[in-house]
Amino acid sequence: MSKPIVAIVGRPNVGKSTLFNRLAGERIAIVEDTPGVTRDRIYADVEWLNHSFTLIDTGGIEPNSDDIILSQMKKQAEIAIETADVVIFLVDVKQGLTDSDHEVANMLRKSHKPVVLAVNKVDNMIKDNLDVYEFYNLGLGDPIPISAAQPLGLGDMLDKVIEHFPEQKISEEDDDAIKVAIIGKPNVGKSSLINKILGEERVIVSDIPGTTRDAIDTPVTIGEDHFVFIDTAGVRRKNKIKEEIEKYSIVRTVAAIERADVAVLMIDAEEGITEQDTKIAGIAHEKGKACIVVVNKWDKIEKDDKTMNKYLKEIDFKLSYMPYAPKLFISALTGQRVHKLFEMIKLVSQNHSLRISTGLLNDVLYEAMAMNQPPTDKGKRLKIYYMTQVSVKPPTFVLFVNDKELMHFSYERYIENQLREAFGFKGTPLRFMVREKQGKE
């Protein structure tokens, strides 16, 4: 089940990014040392009172001149609103109520999405509180006074946000269908692939990047297998961005990945793998999704016996943090090898949900330690007492040790490689948590 999505919207300079960073805390930094995973800091996973959600920041939009303020603001708000389950509408008590605030409020009302109105920069709750009442004029319910910088009132605001979270419904169709997000840059053939799968022109296909406006869900049944394909508006390359706002199309990609079990990253064979591809792949990896790399337009490439190997090496180099992802070379236009995609999706989905018994895990662990002893530091050796699997999607393991400071990243990677050799886990990332054993010897 996917996490709810919460978007922060509002005029420039009301403190959206300050609020985002305050709520996201350290979570916006990538924990793993994985070169090549770069991204704009516009989304983060946040937890409040046992509820976890994905927070989207639409901040950092500085219009070039007054006459395009409203158009830019409208675009950023529309993208965020269409994707979000709940919207935090941020206004500024120091600047007071403006015409632009009314403009955003009108958009929010038309969206019929739940809105939490937060009045920022209320640094003194007694002195500034009277100025908050002005914002009742927006007609969006009770304004909540907060200070993102201090921080004050954030708990009350988050309590309101989680009240609006949709109840998690598990329908039978949801339960047994594998949800697949087709992700990638615009114009790599995502919609063409779905059309080929369906055998009909269901999704608008055009050479103009970004033709697909919204994420579209397409259910597909093949034999007894049920799939739901989630098509997304692609992420534009940086050099094509004329307005700062365009980068927020990545928000749709984040939302689609969040809802999916399997992410299919499509790469254009004619362009090769780009920085934007590595960014999109990095999101799927961070979110712990099963992943397949599909190289499309393979029919347009002049090939010899070395061409495929050259492509594979380039993908392995640029996506070095996800060597587990299988690769497939297809043509969505002609249908070449498209049938193989379904088997691959089923395989990586099964591995994503694979659970290994503690006994089998520890057989592999003890053999791995016998072949390659755990590291030492200043005369003290790491001891791993045992390992157990605590969850799936992705498979997550806890290692109980004598001192977690001694667990070096390279040894953790070695254990991961041994598990992959023993159990496969093709197509899925693995997660490890290191705990010190209580009452250790």
N, C-alpha and C positions, 0 to 999 in steps of 0.2 A: 504494500500500500504506500502511496506517495505521501510525502509531507505536504501540509498546507503551505501556500506561498503568500507572503505578506510583502506588499510594496509600499515604499515611502514615496509620496508625491507632494509637490508644492512648488512655489515660485523659486527662482534662484535666490541664494543667500538667506534662506530661512533656517539653515542648519541641518539639511537632510544628511549630508555626509558625516557630520559630527554625531548625529543620532545613530546612524548606521554603524559607525566605528565603535561607539559606546556599547551598543547592543551586541555587536559581533565580537568585541573583545579581541582575544588572540586568535580567534577561529579563522580570520581572513588570511592568516599566514599559512603556507603549505607546510604541513608537519613533516612529511617525508622529504628526504634529500633526493629529489628526483629532477635532475637537470632537464630542461626542455618544457617543464610544466609551467607556463606563464599564463597569466590571465588578468583582465581588468578586475579591480577590486569592486565589483558591483553586486556580488551576492555572497551570502555566508549562511551557514547553518547555525541556528540559535535555539537555545532551550530555555523554557520558562515553566516552572511548576509541572514538571514531567511531560510537558508538551514540547515537541521539537518541530521547527518550521524553517523554511528557507526564506531569508530576508533579501529583498531586492532594493538596491539604492538607485534612484534615478537622479542623483545629485551631479554636481559638476557641470551643469549646463550654463554657460555664460554667453548670452546672446551677443552678436556682433553689433547690432544696433536696435534701437527701440522698436522699430516697426516689425521685427520678426520675433519679438518676445513671445507673443501669443501663439504663433504658429509652431515654434519650437516646443513651447511648453505643452501644447496640445498633443504633439506627436509623442513626446516622452510619456505623458500621462496615459495616452491611449494604449501604448505598448504595455505599460505596467499594469493598467487596469484590466485589460483583456486577459492577462495571464494570472492575475492574483485571485486568491480566495478572500482576502481582507485587504483593505487599503488604509494605511495611516496617512491622513491628510495633515501636513505640517504647515502651520502658519506662525507668524512672528509677532509677539506682543509689542515689541519695541516700534515696529513699523506700523502696527495697527492694521485694520481691515482695508484691503485694496480691491480695485476693480478686477485685478488678475485673480485674486482669491475667489471672487464670485464666479469668474469664468471656470475655474477648476471645479468649484462646487456644483455648477450646472452639469458639467461632464460626468461627475461622480453620480449625481442623481439619475442621469439617463442610463448609467451602466447597471443600476440595480444591485451593485456590489455592496457588501457591508463596509461602512466607513467609520473609522475612529478619528475624531478631530482632536489633534494635539496642538496646544498653543505653546510654542517654544520660547526660550529666553526669559522665562518667569523665574528670575534668580532670587527674588525675595517674595515668598508666597503670601506674605501679609500686604506688602506695599503694592505689588503688581497685580494682585488678585482681581481688583475692581476692573482693570483694563481687559481682563479675560472675557467679561460678560458681553463685550461688543461682538464677539464671534458667534453668539447665538443667532445673529442676523443671517448667518449662512444657511440656517435651516437644516443642519446636519446633526442635531442632537446636542448633548452636553459637551462643551469644550473641556478638555482635560489639561490643566496647567502642568507644564514640565520644564525642566532645564536639562538639555542634553549635555551641556558643558559641566554642570555642577557635580553629580547628576541628581535631579530631584523629580519626583512624580512618575518615574519610569515604571515602577511596579504597578501603579494604578492604571497606567496606559496599557501595559501588557495584559493585565487582568481582563480589560475590555476586549483586547485583540483576540484572546483565546476563547472568549465567550462566543465569538462568531465562527469558530472553526467548524467546518462541515463534519457531520457524524461520518465515521468511517463505515462505508457500506461495502459489504463483500457479496456481490451477486455471484451466481453460479458461473456465469460467463466469465466474469473477472477472475474467478478462482482457477479455472483450468486453461484460460487463454494466455499464451506467452505474449507479453507486451513488448513491442520492438520499436525503438526510436530510430528513424533514419536521419542521421545528422551529417552535417558537412557544409561547405561554403555554398553560396548560391550557384545555380547553373552547373552543378556537377552531375545532375541526373537523378535526384532523389524522387521527384514526381514521376519521371519516366520509368523508374524501377517499379514504383507502385502500380502504374498503369500496365506495365508488362505482366506483373503478378496477377492483376485483375483481368487482363485481357480487354480492357475498355478504357476509353479516355475519361477517367473519373476525375482526375486532378488536372487543373490547367497547366499546360506545359508551354514554355516560351523561352526564347533565347535571352530575354531581358532578366538579369539577375533579380531575385527577390519577387518573382511572380506569385509564389505561394504566400499568401498574406498571413494566414493563421495556421496553427497546428491542426491537422485533420486526422481523425481516427478512422481507420479502414479495417473492418473485421474480415479475415480470410480463413476459410476452412479447407484443409487439404487432407483428404482421407478422414482420419479420426483426430487430426491435430488442429487446434484452434489458435490463431494468431490475431493480434491487433497491431496494425502498423500505424505508427504515429509519425506523420510527415511534418517537418518544421520549416519555417522560413529560414533560409541559410544565413550564415554570418558573413558579412561583406569583408573584403580585404581592406586593410587600413588605408592604402593609397587611393581608394575609391570613395573615401568618406569625405563629403564636402561639409556636412554638418555634424557636429559632435554627437547629435542624437542618434545617428545611425548605429553606433556601437551597441545600443541597447537591444538590437535584434538578437544579441546573444542571450538575452533574458528568455526568449522563447526556447532556445536550445536547452538552457538549464532546466526549464519547466518540463520539457519533453523527456529529458534524461531522468529527471526526478521520478516521473511516472512509469518509466520503462523498467523491464527486467534485463533486456539486451539492447545495447547500443550498436548500430551498424554505421561505422564511419565511412562515408563515401569520399574517395579521392579521385580527382580528374587525372587520367593517365597522361594526357597531353601536357598538363602543367607540372606533374610530379607533386611530391608532398611539400606543402608550404607551411610557413609559420602559423598561419591561421588554422590549418589542419591539426598541428600539434597542440594548439590552444584548446580546440574543441575536444580532441582525444583526452587531453589532461582533465577536462571537466568530468568525462565519463569515468576515468580512472579514479579520480578523487571521490566520486560518488559511489564507488565500489560496484559498478555495473559490469555484467558480462559484456565482452566487446569483440566485434569482428571488424577487420579492416577490408573494405571492398574497393578495389581499383576498377573504376568504370571507364567506358570508352576505349576498352582494350582493342576493339576492332579497328580503331583509327591509328594504331601504332605500327610502324614498320618494325618487324621483329627478326632477330636471328636467334641462335641457340643460347646467347648470353643475356638477352633483353630482360627476361623475367628475373633472373638472378640479380641483375643490376638493380631492378626495382625493389626486390626483397631486401637487398643490403641497405638501400637508402631508407626504406621504411624502418628497418631494425635500428638503424643509426639514429634517425630523428625521433622515433618512438621507443627509445631505449628503456623507458620506465614501464613499458607494457609488452614485454617479450611474449607474454602468454596469449596475446590476441592472434587467432588464425587469420590468414590472408586469402582472399579470393579475387581472381581477375575475371571481370564480366563485361558484357555489353548490354546495358538496359535497353538499347535500341533494337538489337537483333535477338536478344534473349539468350545469348551465349552464356552458358554456365549458371544462369539465374536459378535453375532448379536445384543446384547444389546448395544454394543459400539456406533453404529450409532445413536440410539435414544439419547444416552447421549451426543454425539458430537453436535447433532442438538440443544438439550436443552441448553447446556452451551454457544453455539454460539449465540443463541437468547438472552440469558441473558446478554452476552457480549455487545450486540447492543441495549439493552433495554433502552428506554428513558421514563422518568416519568415527568408528567406535574408539573409545579411549585406549583400549587394549592394543588395537592395531596401530594407532598413532604412536604409542610409546615404544612398540617394537621397532618402528622406523627411527624414532628419536634416539633410542639407545644404540642402535646400529650406526647411526650417523655420528654419534659422539665417540664410538669406538674407532671409527675410521679417521675422524678429525677431531682431536681433543678441543674442548672449549678454551677460549683465550684466558690469559692471566694478565694481571696488572699489579705492579709493585709486589710481586710475590704471592698475590691472592688469586686463586683460580675460580672462574665461574663454575657453579654447579647448577645443572638443570635437573630438578627432582622429577617432574613429570609435565605432561602437556595434555590439555583437553580442548575439545571444540565446543564453543559456547553459542555460536549462531551460524546461520547460512545467509546467502544473498548479501554480501559475499561470505564465503566460509571464513570464520573468525576463530582464532585459537588463543588460549591463554597458556603461557609458559611460566611455571613456578620455579623460582631460582633463589639462590642464597643472597645475591646482591645485584639489583638490576643495573647498577652503574657499570658492572662488568660485562653486560650484554652488548657486544659491539654490533653495529649495523651489518657488517660483513658476515658475522656468524649467523645472524637472523636470516640473512639472504641465503646462506648455505643450507640452513634447515628448510627454508621454503623450497629450494631446489630439490632437496631430498624428498620432500612431500610430493612435489610435482612428478618426480621420477616414479614414485611408488603408486600414486593414485590418479595421475593425469592432471585433473583440474584445468584442462585446456580451455582458454577463453575467459577465465575468471580471475580477478585479482584475489589475493589472500591477505588477510589482516592478522597481525600478531599483537597481543598485549602481554607485557612482562610484569609479573607480580612477585613480590618477595614473600616467601612462604612464612606464615606465622609460626612462631615457636621453632624457628629453623635450627638445624643441628649446628 
